[in-house]
Amino acid sequence: MTDALELDTLWDEFHRVVNMTSQELAAWLRVSDAAEESEPLPEHAGSPTGQHVLAILQKRRTDLTDDDIQVMYEVVDTVNTQADLENEPEPEETRRRHRLMSVGHDPLKA
């Protein structure tokens, strides 16, 4: 288990890199999963990781599970390795932006 100081640091870092609100992320997951003929139920839209991030955003720090903590580490690592936090992505980098948005980070958001 993670100690309190490490958890505080992870919580802050997770909420720094996940810059989309739960409403924005939920809407994005629905849009990104929608097909021409169908759209998944809101609670089933998006990747399992995206759904887990959405669930974490709706929790208090004291309610985190070990699985939540693992996903938080993965998301922080993903965003830190894939996002160029100094420079906005170019328009042709749409796929990278969409990949990051599926875990709650919109690189075009200030």
N, C-alpha and C positions, 0 to 999 in steps of 0.2 A: 504494500500500500504506500501511497505517496504521503510524505509528511506535510504538515500544515503550510509551511513556508513555500515548499515546492508547489503545492496545490494553488496557493495564492498567486504565485508567479505564472503558472500554467493558465489559470483562470483569466488573468489580465492579458496575457499574450494571446490566448484564444479569442478574447473579445476585441483585441486590437486587430487581428488578421481577419476575423469574421466581421466584415463591415456592412453586411446586409442585415436588415431587421428580420425577425421571424416572418413577418408578413411578406416582405420582398422575396425572401428565400422560398417560402411556400408557393408564391405566385410563379417564380422562376422555375421551380421543380415541375409545376403543372404544365407550364408552357413548353419546357424542354422535353417533356415526355409525351406531349399531345401529338397524335397522328391526324391525318386528314379526316378519317372516319370516326375516330374515337379519342377519348381523353380518359386517363385513369382516374380512379377515385382520388381525391386530394390526399388522403392518408397513405396512398400507394404510389404517388408520383415521385419520380426522381430515383436516384441510386440509393442503396441502403445507407451509404455514408451520408448523403445529403439529407435523408430522413433522420438520421441519428443527430446530425448537426442541428436540425430544426428542433428536435426534442430537447437537446442540451440548451438551446437558446431559451426554452420555456421553463427551465429549471432554476432552482436556487443552488448555490454552490454546495450547501449542506446536503442536497439530495442527489449528488453525483454518484454514479456507480463506477466500479472498476472499468467496465466497458466504455462508459462515457469518457473517463480519463484517458483511456487508450485512444479513442477516436479524437479527442482533443489534441493529443500529442501528434497523431497522424496529420490532422488538418493544419496545425501550426507548421509542421515540417513540409507538407505539400505546398502551402502558400509561400513559405520562406524560400523554397527551392525553385518554384515555378513562376512566381510573380517577380517582376522587376519593380520593387516598391518605390524606386526613384523616378522611373519613366513610365508614362502611360503607354499602353500597347498600341501598336499601329493597327489601322483598320484591317489589314490582312491577317492579323493575329486573332481573329474572331474565335477560332477553335480553342485557343489557349484561354481566352477570356471566359468562354462558356464553361470550360472545364473547371476553372477557378470559381466561377459563380455557382457551380453545382455543389461546392462545399462552403458557400457563404461569403466568398470574397469577390467583390466587383472591382477590378483594377481601375475602372474609369470613375469610380466614386471617390470624391475627395476625402 
